[in-house]
Amino acid sequence: MDIYEFLVKAMPVLVALAAIVLVLAAFCVHELGHAFKMRKWGVEMQEITLVGLGPIAWRGTWPSAFGQTPLHVRWIPFGAFVLTTDAGTAKMKQLPAHAQCDISGAGVTANLIYALILITLAYCYTWLFRATIPPENVWQVVAISIDSVLFAVFIGTISFCLWHYNHHVSSYLYPILGICVLWLVGSAIWNIQTAKQAAEIMAGPIGVTQLGGNILSAHPDPILGPLMVGFNLSLAIGLSNLLPLFPLDGGHIAMTTLGRLMPNIYRKFGHIAQISGALILFTLVVWALMSDIVRVINWII
């Protein structure tokens, strides 16, 4: 078997691995977004888990960015988090509202920028390498190349503005988007009529894997498919984190916004709102895991 035949037979596995790497990178980008903003505002971090939960699979440092704060990759490839020290937590509470929103919304902004980069790569790849253009039509190739460059510059400008003005985006835009996402989720739940719909509307790790497989099936190209998986799931990670439910990023932003706009109500009901949000989020997580169990049972049966 020569190398070409091997690559042809191994291509589905390689494409799936590429999609998995791009999705895990979305978790990594999210936490790095938080970490960079914490460094900006002088919040001391205890550890940065780029990807995963459970036992540590890899540890390292990034001295130029985070000093000696350890970076971890854990064995269960789902989720990620940043832990602050006690001093860092105290510093967070002392920061002004726009700084707290800047930190809380940075993960979502990083996911949006990452999704924009992936869709830009998919756009440029589609036009530059998949367009059916006669080789002799040089001017059409030049026009498409210029169009791709301009599109990349446009997306780069949007990404720069999102990151540079993240404290404004997180303080004013994300609370509104969080309410919109909550309304969409609530509407979907309200319209559930059958047990099958209840199982399909939520997705845990297995459901997300199934979604990735469906996207790869819809985009069989070995380059475009993984890019679209990474784009869709990075967007999903970012938008789901905008839900105004504690302890999601959207919950932190909502509490900070409530404390800024209505401090008296926040002092009286802020703790109750945090507990209520955590209970709702816990219910949604259990629902997602139960939906995964139903999917596995349906596959077996």
TORPABA-103274 format. One record per residue (C-alpha): residue number from 1; residue in three letters; x, z, y. Coordinates in pm, 1 decimal. Layout:
<gugus>
+-----+------+----------+----------+----------+
!  nr ! rest !       c1 !       c3 !       c2 !
+-----+------+----------+----------+----------+
! NUM !  ALA !        X !        Z !        Y !
...
+-----+------+----------+----------+----------+
</gugus>
This chain:
<gugus>
+-----+------+----------+----------+----------+
!  nr ! rest !       c1 !       c3 !       c2 !
+-----+------+----------+----------+----------+
!   1 !  MET !      0.0 !      0.0 !      0.0 !
!   2 !  ASP !    150.0 !   -104.5 !    334.4 !
!   3 !  ILE !    108.1 !     85.3 !    659.8 !
!   4 !  TYR !   -177.3 !   -141.9 !    777.5 !
!   5 !  GLU !   -387.3 !    -79.0 !    466.9 !
!   6 !  PHE !   -320.0 !    293.2 !    495.5 !
!   7 !  LEU !   -432.6 !    299.2 !    858.3 !
!   8 !  VAL !   -748.7 !    104.3 !    775.1 !
!   9 !  LYS !   -845.3 !    349.5 !    499.5 !
!  10 !  ALA !   -745.0 !    654.0 !    703.0 !
!  11 !  MET !   -910.6 !    534.9 !   1025.7 !
!  12 !  PRO !  -1238.5 !    733.0 !    986.2 !
!  13 !  VAL !  -1038.6 !   1053.6 !    931.8 !
!  14 !  LEU !   -807.3 !    978.2 !   1223.8 !
!  15 !  VAL !  -1103.0 !    905.5 !   1452.4 !
!  16 !  ALA !  -1273.2 !   1231.2 !   1349.9 !
!  17 !  LEU !   -951.1 !   1425.3 !   1411.1 !
!  18 !  ALA !   -912.1 !   1264.3 !   1753.1 !
!  19 !  ALA !  -1269.7 !   1364.3 !   1840.3 !
!  20 !  ILE !  -1207.3 !   1722.4 !   1725.0 !
!  21 !  VAL !   -888.9 !   1745.1 !   1934.2 !
!  22 !  LEU !  -1071.3 !   1620.6 !   2244.2 !
!  23 !  VAL !  -1352.8 !   1872.9 !   2192.8 !
!  24 !  LEU !  -1111.1 !   2162.7 !   2141.7 !
!  25 !  ALA !   -931.0 !   2047.1 !   2455.7 !
!  26 !  ALA !  -1260.8 !   2095.8 !   2641.7 !
!  27 !  PHE !  -1254.1 !   2468.8 !   2551.2 !
!  28 !  CYS !   -889.0 !   2485.1 !   2652.2 !
!  29 !  VAL !   -953.7 !   2315.6 !   2987.8 !
!  30 !  HIS !  -1243.4 !   2552.6 !   3059.1 !
!  31 !  GLU !  -1032.7 !   2865.4 !   3017.9 !
!  32 !  LEU !   -736.4 !   2718.9 !   3204.5 !
!  33 !  GLY !   -973.7 !   2656.0 !   3495.1 !
!  34 !  HIS !  -1058.6 !   3026.8 !   3506.3 !
!  35 !  ALA !   -694.1 !   3125.0 !   3462.7 !
!  36 !  PHE !   -563.0 !   2909.6 !   3747.2 !
!  37 !  LYS !   -821.3 !   3048.5 !   3987.0 !
!  38 !  MET !   -746.7 !   3404.6 !   3874.3 !
!  39 !  ARG !   -381.1 !   3342.7 !   3951.2 !
!  40 !  LYS !   -479.7 !   3201.7 !   4290.7 !
!  41 !  TRP !   -669.9 !   3520.8 !   4381.9 !
!  42 !  GLY !   -415.7 !   3760.1 !   4232.1 !
!  43 !  VAL !   -621.4 !   3877.9 !   3934.0 !
!  44 !  GLU !   -395.4 !   4011.8 !   3658.7 !
!  45 !  MET !   -466.6 !   3868.8 !   3312.9 !
!  46 !  GLN !   -406.4 !   4037.6 !   2978.0 !
!  47 !  GLU !   -429.9 !   3723.4 !   2764.2 !
!  48 !  ILE !   -558.5 !   3367.0 !   2770.0 !
!  49 !  THR !   -711.9 !   3241.9 !   2446.3 !
!  50 !  LEU !   -719.5 !   2865.8 !   2486.1 !
!  51 !  VAL !   -917.5 !   2788.1 !   2172.0 !
!  52 !  GLY !  -1090.3 !   2986.0 !   1901.3 !
!  53 !  LEU !  -1188.3 !   3330.4 !   1785.7 !
!  54 !  GLY !  -1053.0 !   3566.0 !   1520.4 !
!  55 !  PRO !   -688.5 !   3613.4 !   1415.0 !
!  56 !  ILE !   -413.8 !   3456.2 !   1623.5 !
!  57 !  ALA !   -275.9 !   3127.5 !   1484.3 !
!  58 !  TRP !    -30.5 !   3052.4 !   1766.4 !
!  59 !  ARG !    103.5 !   3240.4 !   2065.7 !
!  60 !  GLY !    314.5 !   3130.6 !   2358.1 !
!  61 !  THR !    362.7 !   3158.0 !   2734.0 !
!  62 !  TRP !    357.5 !   2932.1 !   3038.3 !
!  63 !  PRO !    599.1 !   3111.9 !   3273.8 !
!  64 !  SER !    568.9 !   2869.2 !   3564.5 !
!  65 !  ALA !    189.7 !   2901.0 !   3570.1 !
!  66 !  PHE !     98.8 !   3245.7 !   3432.5 !
!  67 !  GLY !    424.2 !   3437.0 !   3403.2 !
!  68 !  GLN !    441.8 !   3639.6 !   3082.2 !
!  69 !  THR !     66.3 !   3640.8 !   3019.1 !
!  70 !  PRO !     34.4 !   3537.8 !   2651.1 !
!  71 !  LEU !   -147.0 !   3217.9 !   2556.0 !
!  72 !  HIS !   -324.9 !   3226.5 !   2220.4 !
!  73 !  VAL !   -484.1 !   2980.2 !   1981.4 !
!  74 !  ARG !   -701.7 !   3146.8 !   1715.9 !
!  75 !  TRP !   -805.7 !   3036.6 !   1370.2 !
!  76 !  ILE !  -1183.6 !   2996.9 !   1414.9 !
!  77 !  PRO !  -1204.0 !   2678.1 !   1626.8 !
!  78 !  PHE !  -1503.0 !   2769.1 !   1840.3 !
!  79 !  GLY !  -1509.5 !   2927.1 !   2186.3 !
!  80 !  ALA !  -1232.7 !   3063.4 !   2408.2 !
!  81 !  PHE !  -1186.9 !   3341.6 !   2663.2 !
!  82 !  VAL !   -963.3 !   3503.1 !   2926.1 !
!  83 !  LEU !   -912.7 !   3880.1 !   2925.4 !
!  84 !  THR !   -816.6 !   4061.6 !   3243.3 !
!  85 !  THR !   -630.6 !   4390.7 !   3263.8 !
!  86 !  ASP !   -802.8 !   4700.4 !   3402.6 !
!  87 !  ALA !   -625.8 !   4635.9 !   3733.0 !
!  88 !  GLY !   -740.3 !   4272.7 !   3722.0 !
!  89 !  THR !  -1101.8 !   4375.7 !   3662.5 !
!  90 !  ALA !  -1084.2 !   4616.8 !   3954.8 !
!  91 !  LYS !   -933.8 !   4344.7 !   4173.8 !
!  92 !  MET !  -1214.4 !   4105.0 !   4076.6 !
!  93 !  LYS !  -1476.6 !   4351.0 !   4198.1 !
!  94 !  GLN !  -1296.6 !   4387.7 !   4531.6 !
!  95 !  LEU !  -1276.8 !   4013.3 !   4599.5 !
!  96 !  PRO !  -1520.7 !   3853.3 !   4844.4 !
!  97 !  ALA !  -1823.1 !   3676.8 !   4698.4 !
!  98 !  HIS !  -1685.3 !   3325.0 !   4746.4 !
!  99 !  ALA !  -1364.2 !   3419.5 !   4560.1 !
! 100 !  GLN !  -1560.2 !   3566.2 !   4268.9 !
! 101 !  CYS !  -1772.1 !   3250.2 !   4251.6 !
! 102 !  ASP !  -1454.0 !   3041.9 !   4271.2 !
! 103 !  ILE !  -1319.4 !   3214.6 !   3959.7 !
! 104 !  SER !  -1650.4 !   3215.8 !   3771.3 !
! 105 !  GLY !  -1726.9 !   2850.0 !   3839.9 !
! 106 !  ALA !  -1375.5 !   2717.9 !   3778.1 !
! 107 !  GLY !  -1432.7 !   2672.1 !   3405.0 !
! 108 !  VAL !  -1743.1 !   2459.9 !   3463.9 !
! 109 !  THR !  -1561.8 !   2254.4 !   3728.4 !
! 110 !  ALA !  -1268.0 !   2201.8 !   3491.0 !
! 111 !  ASN !  -1508.8 !   2076.2 !   3222.5 !
! 112 !  LEU !  -1672.8 !   1837.2 !   3468.3 !
! 113 !  ILE !  -1333.3 !   1701.3 !   3577.8 !
! 114 !  TYR !  -1223.9 !   1664.4 !   3214.5 !
! 115 !  ALA !  -1548.4 !   1479.2 !   3135.3 !
! 116 !  LEU !  -1492.5 !   1251.0 !   3435.8 !
! 117 !  ILE !  -1139.6 !   1172.0 !   3316.6 !
! 118 !  LEU !  -1265.9 !   1083.9 !   2968.2 !
! 119 !  ILE !  -1547.8 !    862.2 !   3095.2 !
! 120 !  THR !  -1295.7 !    689.3 !   3325.5 !
! 121 !  LEU !  -1068.9 !    618.9 !   3028.4 !
! 122 !  ALA !  -1370.1 !    489.7 !   2832.9 !
! 123 !  TYR !  -1474.1 !    267.4 !   3125.2 !
! 124 !  CYS !  -1127.9 !    121.5 !   3174.8 !
! 125 !  TYR !  -1076.7 !     71.8 !   2800.7 !
! 126 !  THR !  -1411.5 !   -104.1 !   2765.2 !
! 127 !  TRP !  -1342.1 !   -350.0 !   3046.1 !
! 128 !  LEU !   -970.2 !   -406.2 !   2996.3 !
! 129 !  PHE !   -944.7 !   -421.4 !   2616.9 !
! 130 !  ARG !  -1290.6 !   -501.8 !   2482.8 !
! 131 !  ALA !  -1421.1 !   -753.1 !   2734.6 !
! 132 !  THR !  -1453.1 !  -1103.1 !   2586.9 !
! 133 !  ILE !  -1254.6 !  -1294.5 !   2848.8 !
! 134 !  PRO !  -1081.3 !  -1625.3 !   2779.0 !
! 135 !  PRO !   -702.8 !  -1573.7 !   2809.9 !
! 136 !  GLU !   -676.8 !  -1858.5 !   3060.4 !
! 137 !  ASN !   -922.1 !  -1692.9 !   3301.1 !
! 138 !  VAL !   -651.0 !  -1500.8 !   3484.8 !
! 139 !  TRP !   -853.9 !  -1423.3 !   3796.9 !
! 140 !  GLN !  -1129.5 !  -1255.5 !   3598.3 !
! 141 !  VAL !   -869.5 !  -1034.9 !   3427.4 !
! 142 !  VAL !   -723.4 !   -947.8 !   3768.9 !
! 143 !  ALA !  -1070.3 !   -868.8 !   3906.3 !
! 144 !  ILE !  -1152.0 !   -639.3 !   3614.4 !
! 145 !  SER !   -814.1 !   -468.2 !   3648.4 !
! 146 !  ILE !   -873.3 !   -404.2 !   4019.9 !
! 147 !  ASP !  -1225.4 !   -278.6 !   3944.3 !
! 148 !  SER !  -1089.7 !    -33.9 !   3685.8 !
! 149 !  VAL !   -822.9 !     92.3 !   3926.6 !
! 150 !  LEU !  -1078.3 !    142.3 !   4204.0 !
! 151 !  PHE !  -1311.3 !    325.2 !   3964.9 !
! 152 !  ALA !  -1024.6 !    551.9 !   3855.8 !
! 153 !  VAL !   -934.5 !    623.1 !   4220.4 !
! 154 !  PHE !  -1299.7 !    702.8 !   4298.1 !
! 155 !  ILE !  -1327.0 !    944.2 !   4004.0 !
! 156 !  GLY !   -992.2 !   1098.2 !   4096.8 !
! 157 !  THR !  -1115.8 !   1161.3 !   4450.3 !
! 158 !  ILE !  -1433.1 !   1326.4 !   4322.8 !
! 159 !  SER !  -1228.5 !   1541.3 !   4083.8 !
! 160 !  PHE !   -991.4 !   1649.6 !   4360.7 !
! 161 !  CYS !  -1281.4 !   1743.8 !   4587.9 !
! 162 !  LEU !  -1455.7 !   1936.6 !   4310.5 !
! 163 !  TRP !  -1144.0 !   2143.9 !   4240.9 !
! 164 !  HIS !  -1027.0 !   2186.8 !   4600.7 !
! 165 !  TYR !  -1371.8 !   2290.2 !   4725.0 !
! 166 !  ASN !  -1470.6 !   2473.2 !   4406.3 !
! 167 !  HIS !  -1547.4 !   2794.9 !   4598.1 !
! 168 !  HIS !  -1818.3 !   2610.3 !   4793.2 !
! 169 !  VAL !  -1945.5 !   2420.0 !   4488.6 !
! 170 !  SER !  -1964.3 !   2739.3 !   4283.4 !
! 171 !  SER !  -2124.9 !   2943.3 !   4562.1 !
! 172 !  TYR !  -2397.0 !   2700.0 !   4666.7 !
! 173 !  LEU !  -2440.7 !   2418.4 !   4412.5 !
! 174 !  TYR !  -2392.1 !   2591.8 !   4078.3 !
! 175 !  PRO !  -2665.2 !   2856.0 !   4131.4 !
! 176 !  ILE !  -2914.7 !   2572.4 !   4189.1 !
! 177 !  LEU !  -2785.8 !   2374.4 !   3890.2 !
! 178 !  GLY !  -2803.5 !   2691.1 !   3678.4 !
! 179 !  ILE !  -3171.5 !   2732.7 !   3761.8 !
! 180 !  CYS !  -3230.9 !   2365.7 !   3677.5 !
! 181 !  VAL !  -3055.9 !   2402.0 !   3339.8 !
! 182 !  LEU !  -3257.1 !   2719.0 !   3267.8 !
! 183 !  TRP !  -3578.9 !   2534.6 !   3357.4 !
! 184 !  LEU !  -3487.7 !   2246.7 !   3122.9 !
! 185 !  VAL !  -3410.9 !   2486.1 !   2837.4 !
! 186 !  GLY !  -3727.0 !   2684.9 !   2903.4 !
! 187 !  SER !  -3938.6 !   2368.1 !   2914.8 !
! 188 !  ALA !  -3794.3 !   2249.5 !   2584.9 !
! 189 !  ILE !  -3866.8 !   2586.2 !   2423.3 !
! 190 !  TRP !  -4218.6 !   2594.4 !   2570.7 !
! 191 !  ASN !  -4300.0 !   2254.4 !   2418.1 !
! 192 !  ILE !  -4197.2 !   2353.1 !   2065.2 !
! 193 !  GLN !  -4489.1 !   2298.8 !   1827.4 !
! 194 !  THR !  -4333.9 !   2297.6 !   1479.3 !
! 195 !  ALA !  -4065.4 !   2487.7 !   1290.9 !
! 196 !  LYS !  -3870.7 !   2160.9 !   1257.0 !
! 197 !  GLN !  -3858.8 !   2122.1 !   1635.6 !
! 198 !  ALA !  -3745.4 !   2484.4 !   1669.0 !
! 199 !  ALA !  -3455.6 !   2415.1 !   1432.4 !
! 200 !  GLU !  -3354.6 !   2090.0 !   1599.9 !
! 201 !  ILE !  -3360.9 !   2206.9 !   1960.0 !
! 202 !  MET !  -3072.8 !   2454.8 !   1917.0 !
! 203 !  ALA !  -2730.1 !   2388.5 !   1769.5 !
! 204 !  GLY !  -2446.5 !   2613.1 !   1656.3 !
! 205 !  PRO !  -2109.1 !   2488.8 !   1527.6 !
! 206 !  ILE !  -2268.4 !   2282.5 !   1249.7 !
! 207 !  GLY !  -2522.3 !   2129.1 !   1484.2 !
! 208 !  VAL !  -2248.9 !   2042.7 !   1733.6 !
! 209 !  THR !  -2047.8 !   1879.2 !   1454.0 !
! 210 !  GLN !  -2354.3 !   1678.5 !   1355.1 !
! 211 !  LEU !  -2402.1 !   1573.2 !   1717.6 !
! 212 !  GLY !  -2039.4 !   1458.2 !   1731.4 !
! 213 !  GLY !  -2092.9 !   1254.4 !   1415.8 !
! 214 !  ASN !  -2400.5 !   1090.1 !   1566.6 !
! 215 !  ILE !  -2204.2 !    995.9 !   1878.1 !
! 216 !  LEU !  -1924.6 !    848.0 !   1665.0 !
! 217 !  SER !  -2184.6 !    648.3 !   1471.5 !
! 218 !  ALA !  -2328.3 !    516.0 !   1798.0 !
! 219 !  HIS !  -1978.3 !    420.6 !   1917.8 !
! 220 !  PRO !  -1789.0 !    293.6 !   1610.5 !
! 221 !  ASP !  -1489.0 !    177.7 !   1814.2 !
! 222 !  PRO !  -1190.0 !    399.6 !   1712.2 !
! 223 !  ILE !  -1091.1 !    461.2 !   2077.0 !
! 224 !  LEU !  -1427.0 !    467.2 !   2252.8 !
! 225 !  GLY !  -1594.6 !    693.6 !   1993.6 !
! 226 !  PRO !  -1368.0 !   1000.5 !   2035.3 !
! 227 !  LEU !  -1369.7 !    956.2 !   2414.6 !
! 228 !  MET !  -1750.0 !    965.2 !   2420.9 !
! 229 !  VAL !  -1759.0 !   1269.8 !   2191.9 !
! 230 !  GLY !  -1519.5 !   1454.3 !   2420.3 !
! 231 !  PHE !  -1714.3 !   1345.9 !   2730.0 !
! 232 !  ASN !  -2055.3 !   1454.7 !   2598.8 !
! 233 !  LEU !  -1944.8 !   1787.9 !   2455.5 !
! 234 !  SER !  -1729.9 !   1879.2 !   2757.4 !
! 235 !  LEU !  -2032.3 !   1810.8 !   2975.7 !
! 236 !  ALA !  -2246.8 !   2020.6 !   2740.6 !
! 237 !  ILE !  -1999.0 !   2312.2 !   2750.1 !
! 238 !  GLY !  -1989.0 !   2303.3 !   3128.9 !
! 239 !  LEU !  -2363.7 !   2276.5 !   3187.3 !
! 240 !  SER !  -2456.6 !   2535.8 !   2923.3 !
! 241 !  ASN !  -2220.4 !   2779.8 !   3091.4 !
! 242 !  LEU !  -2422.1 !   2740.1 !   3411.5 !
! 243 !  LEU !  -2719.4 !   2917.3 !   3254.0 !
! 244 !  PRO !  -2778.2 !   3224.4 !   3474.7 !
! 245 !  LEU !  -2747.1 !   3459.6 !   3177.9 !
! 246 !  PHE !  -2482.1 !   3730.2 !   3164.3 !
! 247 !  PRO !  -2201.2 !   3711.0 !   3046.8 !
! 248 !  LEU !  -2191.3 !   3329.7 !   3088.8 !
! 249 !  ASP !  -2023.0 !   3188.5 !   3399.1 !
! 250 !  GLY !  -2363.5 !   3111.5 !   3544.8 !
! 251 !  GLY !  -2464.4 !   3475.0 !   3493.2 !
! 252 !  HIS !  -2160.1 !   3597.8 !   3688.3 !
! 253 !  ILE !  -2233.9 !   3347.9 !   3966.1 !
! 254 !  ALA !  -2600.7 !   3453.0 !   3974.2 !
! 255 !  MET !  -2510.6 !   3822.2 !   4000.3 !
! 256 !  THR !  -2254.7 !   3755.0 !   4273.9 !
! 257 !  THR !  -2505.9 !   3540.5 !   4464.7 !
! 258 !  LEU !  -2776.9 !   3804.4 !   4428.6 !
! 259 !  GLY !  -2539.0 !   4072.0 !   4555.9 !
! 260 !  ARG !  -2446.9 !   3852.5 !   4854.1 !
! 261 !  LEU !  -2798.7 !   3749.3 !   4952.4 !
! 262 !  MET !  -3004.4 !   4053.5 !   4849.9 !
! 263 !  PRO !  -2771.4 !   4353.8 !   4816.3 !
! 264 !  ASN !  -3052.6 !   4610.5 !   4800.7 !
! 265 !  ILE !  -3227.1 !   4433.2 !   4513.5 !
! 266 !  TYR !  -2891.6 !   4387.3 !   4339.8 !
! 267 !  ARG !  -2816.8 !   4759.9 !   4358.3 !
! 268 !  LYS !  -3159.7 !   4845.9 !   4214.0 !
! 269 !  PHE !  -3205.9 !   4575.5 !   3953.3 !
! 270 !  GLY !  -2864.8 !   4410.0 !   3901.0 !
! 271 !  HIS !  -2781.4 !   4614.0 !   3591.3 !
! 272 !  ILE !  -3124.5 !   4546.9 !   3440.7 !
! 273 !  ALA !  -3082.0 !   4173.8 !   3508.6 !
! 274 !  GLN !  -2743.9 !   4174.6 !   3333.7 !
! 275 !  ILE !  -2883.3 !   4350.2 !   3025.1 !
! 276 !  SER !  -3187.4 !   4120.8 !   3015.8 !
! 277 !  GLY !  -2968.2 !   3810.8 !   3044.7 !
! 278 !  ALA !  -2738.7 !   3933.8 !   2768.1 !
! 279 !  LEU !  -3038.6 !   3995.7 !   2538.3 !
! 280 !  ILE !  -3178.9 !   3647.9 !   2606.7 !
! 281 !  LEU !  -2838.1 !   3491.9 !   2542.7 !
! 282 !  PHE !  -2799.0 !   3690.3 !   2219.5 !
! 283 !  THR !  -3141.3 !   3562.9 !   2107.2 !
! 284 !  LEU !  -3039.8 !   3202.9 !   2180.4 !
! 285 !  VAL !  -2712.7 !   3246.6 !   1986.3 !
! 286 !  VAL !  -2897.2 !   3388.9 !   1684.2 !
! 287 !  TRP !  -3147.2 !   3104.7 !   1711.9 !
! 288 !  ALA !  -2862.9 !   2849.4 !   1713.0 !
! 289 !  LEU !  -2699.3 !   3007.2 !   1406.6 !
! 290 !  MET !  -3032.2 !   3016.6 !   1221.0 !
! 291 !  SER !  -3082.0 !   2649.2 !   1309.1 !
! 292 !  ASP !  -2743.7 !   2574.8 !   1151.3 !
! 293 !  ILE !  -2848.7 !   2756.9 !    835.3 !
! 294 !  VAL !  -3166.4 !   2545.6 !    823.5 !
! 295 !  ARG !  -2955.2 !   2230.1 !    860.5 !
! 296 !  VAL !  -2732.7 !   2332.8 !    569.3 !
! 297 !  ILE !  -3037.6 !   2410.5 !    352.4 !
! 298 !  ASN !  -3191.3 !   2072.1 !    435.9 !
! 299 !  TRP !  -2866.7 !   1896.6 !    340.5 !
! 300 !  ILE !  -2854.9 !   2080.1 !      5.9 !
! 301 !  ILE !  -3219.8 !   2015.0 !    -71.8 !
+-----+------+----------+----------+----------+
</gugus>
